[in-house]
Structures are given as structure tokens and as C-alpha cells.
Amino acid sequence: MSNNDLAIVILAAGKGTRLKSSLAKVLHRAGGRTLVEHVVRSCAPLKPRETVVVVGHQAEQVGAVVGPLGAVTVLQQPQNGTGHAMQVAKRAVGRAKFAIVIAGDAPLVRTETLKALAATHHKGNAAATILSAVLADPSGYGRVVRKSETLVSAIVEESQLTDEQREINEINSAIYCFTLEKLWPALAQAKPNNKHRELYLTDAIGVLNAKGETVLAHVAADPREVLGCNTRADLAEVDRIFREWKRSALMEAGVTIQLPETVVIDPDVAAGEDTIIEPGVQLLGKTKIGMRCTIRTGSVLADAILGDDVTVEPHCVVTQSRLDDRVIIGPFARLRPNNHLKADSRIGNFVELKKSTIGEGTKAMHLSYLGDTKIGAKANIGAGTITCNYDGFHKFPTHIGNKVFIGSDSALIAPVRIGNGAYIAAGSTITENVPADALGIARGRQANKAGWAAKRRRELAAEEKPGKKSRTKKSKPRKSARKRK
């Protein structure tokens, strides 16, 4: 079967009422992607001449998902069944000779299974080939009734099964391969003999059987691939399976995952050999992790890029940021988007970064906020330091040079520059540039009042004696213990 002869038709028009959601069924997510995106991606390696997505509910939103993946959409309005959806797609499939038809809410089906379905269809010179699966409990599914080891005589819905047919464990997945020159006449002849008055592809298969055409079934090697998503419980199960597959793939590639059932990993995540992922970690989006890294319990990385030998201590959040080799962050660090931590830098507990560059070997170990900040190499940022980057209207940058020492509890009022080798005294509020190798100090002068504390304690004790009137709100306020200059 030539790729140029094959079209893919994805049925994605339904609302999914059993999900009890305002969101169209195929836009729900499992395994880190929307359901319909999983299906399009599984079909793409077949390199069909056209991938057609039949849309209905929230057509624009579905189109926005599948369009960038190379699919075209056609509108089915109203939705009158799967057979009607195929008729709607007829013009879009163009001159294709064969079509694989798949539901947009069947995200687990793999490319290899679709290739095997097409091969069975082509080899058997069939008019229709059904992808089937053998389930231990086939309840709720239509059964595939065979008239020989290879040929199918009928697809029987569960409500119409005889007692004998109820013993059949082979079910219809609603994924098919059709020879289109056989399908179009069969759809034209099929009658919507059901309470919804809708035209189904199974009706066309009935017509093909009646005409003596060859109808085959190909059994999926893994029955989980045919699972649909009709309920929230189905979504949860499909998500669980995707996560299991992804974790297994990473472990096979040399990654250690502790308590893997507690770890959430999206499909585009990559990790190098000998990396360790501890329990309760989430690796999301397009996160890329190098070799020999350690991601400790409770951390969440989204679209993060990590070099080799990076350590993420427990309960850190890293979003759209880059950590070069041997960086250590956390515990409880938060990296908002657009940070770059250069090699051997260290970000400690309860430090928050936003749109900042941290130079090689620089440390910010405790309780700091660094936003719109560029720091050179081997600087030390003291506990409680903040860069005041926002004036209520605009964001401003802070530049800190190489080997700078910022004392604890300092506030740097942007825009400001701290030159190479400069020191900032603890507790300073810096509003002007500090030259290289200078000491910047901006705080009130300390004054010690001898005996003040003892005198104050005597006054308080006198006020608490029996019969002594306490101070009223009109009493004069006491002088501050700190003189301000």
C-alpha cells in the first residue's frame, strides 16, 4: 500500500456528554497532550497523502490543535453518525484509494498497530478490515463475529447479542481500514436502522458483508490500545497508561525512577543516563535533563533544560529555565520563566528568580528575590536580598558584577549597577550605582542609649502595680528605640 494511496480520517466531532464537561471530548488531556493530538501524532509516521479531522463541537479549538500537526479539518454539522462523518470527509480525502478511520478519543493506539492493520488489509485484498481486541471482560463493546479464522461475518452491538455471542471476547475498536471504492457505494446503500436515525460505519460493513466482499479483523497485540475516553474514569486510566509507558521507556534508557507510580512525566521529556528521579516528581512539557542529575522529591520542572550533574533539591519549581552543568538549587527554590544558571552556581532555599542570569560559581543561598537581574561570576548574594525591579508601571534591570558581595537584607532599587568586586553592607537600600571595588552602605546610623532598657522595664513594672492606672490611648507616645537620620 503506497503512502500516496492512503488517507487518515479522524472522527473528532462529538461533544462527549458522559464526561459532563463544556470542553469537547477530544480536547481533554491525558498523558500530557489532548486526546486528538495523540491520535494525529500516532498516524503521522504512516505519511498519508492527507490527514482529515472531522470536527463539530468546538471546531475552531480542535482545528487549532491539529492544524500545526499538518491535518486539515472538515465540519460535520449536524453530527449524524460515523458513516455520515465519513461522507463529509469524502472530498477532503481526494484520490486516496484506502483510508484508516480512527476515533479522536482513542489516544493509546500506536503507529505500529496502524501499520499492521493496513498491512493485513492490503495483503487480504479486503474491502474493510477491523482493528479488534480480545478483552477478559468485553462488557459494553460490540462483538466481532467471525465466519472463519480470518473472515468476519458481522459486528453485533451488545444490546443485540445472542446468549452464544455474549461468550465472544473479541470486540470492535471502531478503528478501521477501508478500500474506498468499496466503501462509498456501501455507505450510499446503508440504512440508519437505529433509534438515533444515524448512519454508522458498522452499517456499511453490514452492506459489504451482504454483497460478499471480504471483511477482515486484525487483533491488536495490546488490548489497552483500543481504549476510548467516554468517562472521567476512562481519562484517568488512559493517563495512567501513558505515564507508565513513558516511565518504562526512560528506565530502559538508563534513568532511575524511585516509586515510579508516583512520578508524572510528559511525552516530550528526555533524561540522560544515570539520572535519578525521586518520588513525587513532575517533569512536564519539553523538559530535557542531562546525565547524572538528581531530581529530588516533590520538585516540578516544566520546559526546563538541565545540563549534566545538576541537583534539584526537594520541592523546587523550575519553569522555562536553563541550568548548566553542576548547578544545585533548593530545597524550596522557585525559578520562574527565563532564567539561566551558569555552571557551578548555587540557588538555595526559598530563593525566587525571574528573568535572571546567575554567573558561574555565584551563590544565592537563602530567602532572596532576584528579578530582571544579571549577576557575574563568583558573586555572593546574602540572605534576604531583593532586587526591586518594579515601580508599579515598568520593570527595570539590576546588574551585579563579578566577585561582588551583597550583605544580608539588602534592597537594590533598579535600575542600578554594582561594579566588579564591590561590597554592599548588610541592611542597605541601594539606589545609586556602586563602583568596582567600593563599599556601598545606605542605612541609618546606630545609636546606643545606655540604661534605656533597664529604665523601660522599671516603668512597665510600676504601671502593673495594684491600684495604678494604666495608660490611656491619649497618653503621649514613647520615643522610638532607634534614632533615624
C-alpha positions in Angstrom: 0.0 0.0 0.0 1.6 3.2 -1.2 1.6 6.2 1.2 0.2 8.3 -1.6 -2.8 5.9 -1.7 -3.6 6.2 2.0 -5.7 8.8 3.8 -6.3 9.1 7.5 -9.7 10.2 8.7 -10.0 11.1 12.4 -13.5 11.4 13.8 -13.5 14.3 16.3 -16.9 15.9 16.1 -18.5 14.6 19.2 -19.2 16.5 22.4 -18.7 13.7 24.9 -21.7 14.2 27.1 -20.7 11.4 29.6 -17.7 13.5 30.5 -20.0 16.2 31.9 -17.8 18.9 30.5 -18.1 22.1 28.5 -15.0 21.0 26.7 -15.2 18.9 23.6 -14.2 15.3 24.3 -11.1 15.2 22.1 -9.7 18.4 23.7 -9.5 16.7 27.1 -6.0 15.8 28.1 -4.3 12.5 29.1 -0.6 11.7 29.1 0.4 15.4 28.7 -1.5 16.0 25.4 -5.0 16.4 24.1 -6.6 13.2 23.0 -6.8 14.2 19.4 -3.2 15.3 19.3 -2.1 11.8 20.5 -4.1 10.3 17.6 -2.7 12.7 14.9 0.8 12.0 16.1 0.3 8.2 16.0 -0.9 8.5 12.4 1.8 10.9 11.2 4.6 8.3 10.7 2.4 6.5 8.1 3.0 9.6 5.9 -0.5 9.6 4.4 -1.4 11.8 1.5 -3.9 13.5 3.7 -4.9 13.5 7.3 -8.5 14.7 7.7 -10.1 15.5 11.0 -13.9 15.7 11.1 -14.8 18.4 13.6 -18.1 19.5 15.1 -18.3 20.7 18.7 -15.7 23.5 19.3 -14.4 23.1 15.7 -12.1 26.1 15.8 -10.4 24.9 19.0 -9.9 21.4 17.6 -8.6 22.9 14.4 -6.1 25.0 16.3 -4.7 21.8 17.9 -4.4 19.6 14.7 -3.6 22.3 12.2 0.0 22.8 13.3 0.4 19.0 13.0 -0.4 19.0 9.3 -4.0 17.9 9.4 -7.0 19.5 7.6 -10.4 19.8 9.1 -13.9 19.4 7.7 -17.1 20.3 9.5 -19.8 17.8 10.3 -22.9 19.7 11.1 -25.2 18.2 12.4 -23.4 15.0 13.7 -25.4 12.1 12.2 -23.1 9.2 13.0 -19.7 7.9 12.0 -20.9 6.8 8.5 -22.2 10.4 7.9 -18.8 11.7 9.1 -17.0 9.7 6.6 -19.3 11.0 3.8 -18.5 14.5 5.0 -14.8 13.7 4.6 -15.1 12.2 1.1 -14.0 15.3 -0.8 -11.1 16.0 1.5 -9.5 12.5 1.1 -9.3 13.2 -2.6 -7.8 10.5 -4.8 -6.8 8.2 -1.9 -7.6 4.6 -2.5 -7.6 3.5 1.1 -8.4 5.1 4.4 -7.7 4.3 8.0 -10.6 5.7 10.1 -10.0 6.2 13.8 -11.8 7.9 16.6 -10.3 11.1 18.0 -10.7 9.8 21.6 -8.6 6.6 21.0 -5.2 8.1 22.0 -3.4 4.9 23.0 -3.3 3.3 19.6 0.3 3.0 18.3 1.8 3.7 14.9 3.0 0.0 14.7 -0.6 -1.2 15.2 -2.0 1.0 12.5 0.8 -0.2 10.1 -0.1 -3.8 10.9 -3.8 -3.0 10.3 -3.0 -1.5 6.9 -0.8 -4.5 6.0 -3.5 -7.0 6.9 -6.0 -5.1 4.8 -3.7 -4.9 1.8 -2.5 -8.5 2.0 -6.0 -9.8 2.3 -7.3 -7.7 -0.6 -10.1 -6.7 1.8 -13.0 -4.2 1.4 -12.8 -3.5 5.2 -10.5 -4.5 8.0 -11.5 -4.0 11.6 -9.0 -3.4 14.4 -10.2 -5.7 17.1 -9.0 -6.6 20.6 -9.5 -9.5 22.9 -10.7 -8.5 26.4 -11.1 -10.5 29.5 -14.3 -8.5 30.2 -15.9 -7.3 26.9 -18.9 -5.8 28.5 -20.1 -2.6 26.8 -18.5 -3.3 23.5 -19.8 -4.6 20.2 -18.5 -8.1 19.4 -16.7 -9.3 16.2 -18.4 -12.4 14.9 -16.2 -14.5 12.6 -17.3 -17.0 10.0 -13.7 -18.3 9.7 -10.4 -17.8 11.2 -9.8 -14.8 9.1 -13.2 -13.6 7.8 -15.7 -11.5 9.7 -19.4 -12.2 9.3 -20.8 -9.3 11.4 -20.3 -6.7 14.1 -23.0 -7.1 16.7 -23.8 -4.4 19.3 -24.1 -5.6 22.8 -27.8 -5.0 23.1 -28.4 -7.4 20.2 -26.1 -10.2 21.2 -27.5 -13.7 21.5 -26.5 -15.8 24.5 -23.9 -17.6 22.4 -22.4 -14.4 21.1 -22.1 -13.0 24.6 -19.3 -15.6 25.1 -17.2 -13.8 22.4 -14.3 -11.8 23.9 -13.2 -10.2 20.6 -14.5 -6.6 20.4 -14.8 -3.9 17.8 -12.4 -1.0 18.5 -14.2 1.3 15.9 -10.8 1.7 14.1 -11.0 0.5 10.5 -9.1 0.3 7.2 -11.3 0.6 4.1 -10.9 0.3 0.4 -12.7 3.5 -0.6 -14.1 2.3 -4.0 -15.9 -0.3 -1.9 -16.9 1.9 1.0 -18.6 4.8 -0.9 -21.3 2.6 -2.5 -21.8 0.7 0.7 -22.4 3.9 2.6 -24.9 5.1 -0.1 -26.8 1.8 0.3 -26.7 1.6 4.1 -29.8 2.5 6.1 -29.8 4.2 9.5 -31.8 1.5 11.3 -31.3 2.7 14.9 -33.2 4.8 17.4 -31.0 7.8 16.7 -31.5 7.6 12.9 -27.8 8.0 12.4 -25.6 6.3 9.8 -22.7 4.2 11.2 -19.7 2.7 9.6 -20.8 -0.7 11.0 -23.9 -0.3 8.8 -21.6 0.0 5.8 -19.7 -3.1 6.9 -23.0 -5.0 7.1 -23.7 -4.0 3.5 -20.2 -5.1 2.4 -20.7 -8.5 4.1 -24.1 -8.9 2.4 -22.5 -8.2 -1.0 -19.9 -10.9 -0.4 -17.0 -8.5 0.0 -14.0 -9.5 2.1 -14.2 -8.2 5.7 -11.2 -9.0 7.9 -10.2 -8.3 11.5 -6.7 -7.6 12.8 -6.3 -8.2 16.6 -4.3 -5.5 18.5 -1.3 -7.0 20.3 -2.1 -4.9 23.4 -5.8 -4.5 24.1 -5.2 -1.3 26.0 -4.5 0.5 22.7 -8.2 0.5 21.8 -9.4 2.1 25.0 -11.6 5.1 24.4 -12.3 8.0 26.8 -16.0 8.2 27.5 -15.8 9.0 31.2 -13.5 10.7 33.6 -12.5 7.3 34.9 -11.5 6.4 31.3 -9.4 9.5 31.1 -7.7 8.7 34.3 -6.9 5.2 33.2 -5.6 6.3 29.8 -3.4 8.9 31.5 -2.1 6.2 33.9 -1.1 4.0 30.9 0.7 6.8 29.1 2.6 7.7 32.2 3.5 4.0 32.7 4.8 3.7 29.1 6.9 6.9 29.4 8.5 5.9 32.7 9.3 2.4 31.3 11.0 4.0 28.3 13.2 6.2 30.4 14.1 3.4 32.7 15.1 1.3 29.8 17.3 4.2 28.6 19.2 4.2 31.9 17.2 6.5 34.2 16.5 5.5 37.8 12.9 6.3 38.9 12.1 5.7 42.5 8.5 4.7 43.3 7.7 5.2 39.6 3.9 5.1 40.1 4.2 8.5 41.9 6.1 10.2 39.2 4.4 12.2 36.3 6.4 12.6 33.1 5.1 14.2 29.9 5.8 12.5 26.5 8.4 15.0 25.2 10.6 14.8 28.3 14.1 13.4 27.9 16.7 12.4 30.5 20.2 11.1 30.3 21.8 8.0 31.7 22.3 7.6 35.5 19.9 10.4 36.3 17.9 9.8 39.4 14.2 10.9 39.8 12.9 10.6 43.3 9.2 10.0 44.3 6.6 12.7 43.7 8.4 14.5 40.9 6.7 16.0 37.9 8.6 16.5 34.6 6.4 18.5 32.2 6.4 19.9 28.7 9.7 19.7 26.8 11.9 19.3 29.8 15.4 18.0 28.9 17.7 16.6 31.7 21.3 15.7 31.2 23.3 12.8 32.6 23.9 12.0 36.3 21.3 14.6 37.5 19.3 14.1 40.7 15.7 15.5 40.9 14.6 15.1 44.5 11.1 14.6 45.9 8.3 16.9 45.2 10.0 19.0 42.5 8.1 20.2 39.4 10.1 21.0 36.2 8.2 22.5 33.2 10.1 23.2 29.9 13.3 23.2 31.8 16.8 22.5 30.3 19.3 20.9 32.7 23.0 20.1 31.9 24.9 17.2 33.4 25.4 16.6 37.2 22.7 19.0 38.2 21.0 18.6 41.6 17.4 19.8 42.2 16.8 19.5 45.9 13.3 18.7 47.3 10.2 20.8 46.4 11.6 23.1 43.8 9.6 24.6 40.9 11.5 25.3 37.7 9.7 26.8 34.7 11.2 27.6 31.3 14.7 28.0 32.7 18.2 26.7 31.9 20.5 25.1 34.4 24.1 24.4 33.2 26.4 21.7 34.4 26.8 21.1 38.2 24.2 23.7 39.2 22.5 23.0 42.6 19.2 24.5 43.5 16.9 24.3 46.5 15.3 23.0 48.6 12.2 25.1 48.1 13.6 27.3 45.3 11.3 28.8 42.7 12.6 29.6 39.2 10.0 31.5 37.2 10.5 31.8 33.4 13.6 32.9 31.5 16.4 32.2 34.0 19.9 31.0 33.1 22.0 29.5 35.8 25.6 29.0 34.7 27.9 26.2 35.7 28.6 25.6 39.4 26.1 28.3 40.5 24.0 27.6 43.6 20.5 28.8 44.4 19.4 27.9 47.9 16.2 27.5 50.0 13.3 29.9 49.5 15.1 31.9 46.7 12.9 33.1 43.8 14.3 34.0 40.4 12.6 35.7 37.4 14.3 36.5 34.1 17.7 36.5 35.6 21.2 35.3 34.7 23.3 33.8 37.5 27.1 33.7 36.7 29.4 30.8 37.1 30.1 29.8 40.7 27.7 32.5 42.1 25.7 31.7 45.2 22.3 33.0 46.5 21.6 30.7 49.4 18.7 32.0 51.4 15.4 33.8 51.2 16.1 36.2 48.2 14.2 37.5 45.3 16.2 38.3 42.1 14.1 39.6 39.2 15.4 41.0 35.9 18.9 40.6 37.3 22.2 39.8 35.7 24.9 38.6 38.0 28.5 37.9 37.1 30.8 35.0 38.2 31.6 34.1 41.8 29.4 36.6 43.5 27.7 36.0 46.8 24.2 37.2 47.4 23.3 37.4 51.2 20.2 36.2 52.8 17.1 38.3 52.3 18.5 40.3 49.4 15.9 41.6 46.9 16.2 43.4 43.6 13.3 45.9 43.5 12.6 45.7 39.8 9.1 47.1 39.5 7.9 50.6 40.2 4.2 49.9 39.6 4.4 50.8 35.9 7.7 49.4 34.4 10.3 46.7 35.1 13.9 47.7 35.4 17.2 45.7 35.4 19.9 45.2 38.0 23.5 44.4 37.0 25.8 42.8 39.6 29.4 42.3 38.6 32.0 39.5 39.2 33.0 38.7 42.8 30.5 41.0 44.3 29.5 40.5 47.9 25.9 41.6 48.7 25.3 41.7 52.5 22.2 40.2 54.0 18.8 42.0 53.9 19.9 44.4 51.2 17.5 46.0 48.7 18.8 47.0 45.3 16.5 49.6 43.7 16.6 49.1 40.0 17.9 50.3 37.7 21.2 50.0 39.4 24.7 48.6 38.7 27.1 47.1 41.2 30.7 47.0 39.9 33.1 44.1 39.9 34.5 43.3 43.4 32.2 45.7 45.2 30.7 45.1 48.7 27.3 46.1 49.8 26.9 46.4 53.6 24.1 44.3 55.2 20.8 46.1 55.6 21.5 48.6 52.9 19.0 50.1 50.5 21.0 50.9 47.3 19.5 53.5 45.0 22.7 54.6 43.1 25.4 52.7 41.2 28.3 51.3 43.3 31.7 51.5 41.6 34.0 48.5 41.3 35.8 47.5 44.5 33.8 50.1 46.5 31.7 49.6 49.7 28.1 50.6 49.3 26.4 51.4 52.5 22.9 53.0 52.9 21.3 52.7 56.3 20.6 54.7 59.4 23.5 55.2 61.9 23.2 53.1 65.0 22.8 54.9 68.4 23.1 53.0 71.7 21.3 54.6 74.7 22.9 53.5 77.9 20.5 52.1 80.5 17.4 52.7 78.4 16.2 49.1 78.6 16.5 48.9 82.4 14.7 52.1 82.8 11.9 50.9 80.5 11.5 47.7 82.5 11.1 49.7 85.7 8.4 51.9 84.1 6.5 48.9 82.9 6.7 47.3 86.4 5.4 50.5 88.0 2.4 50.6 85.6 1.5 47.0 86.6 1.3 47.6 90.4 -2.2 47.3 92.0 -4.2 50.5 92.0 -2.0 52.0 89.4 -4.0 53.4 86.4 -2.9 52.1 83.1 -2.0 54.3 80.2 -4.9 55.5 78.1 -5.0 56.0 74.4 -4.4 59.7 75.0 -1.0 59.1 76.7 2.0 60.5 74.9 3.7 58.0 72.7 7.1 56.7 73.8 10.2 57.7 71.8 11.5 55.1 69.4 14.4 53.0 70.4 16.1 53.8 67.0 17.2 57.2 66.0 16.7 57.9 62.3 18.9 60.2 60.3 
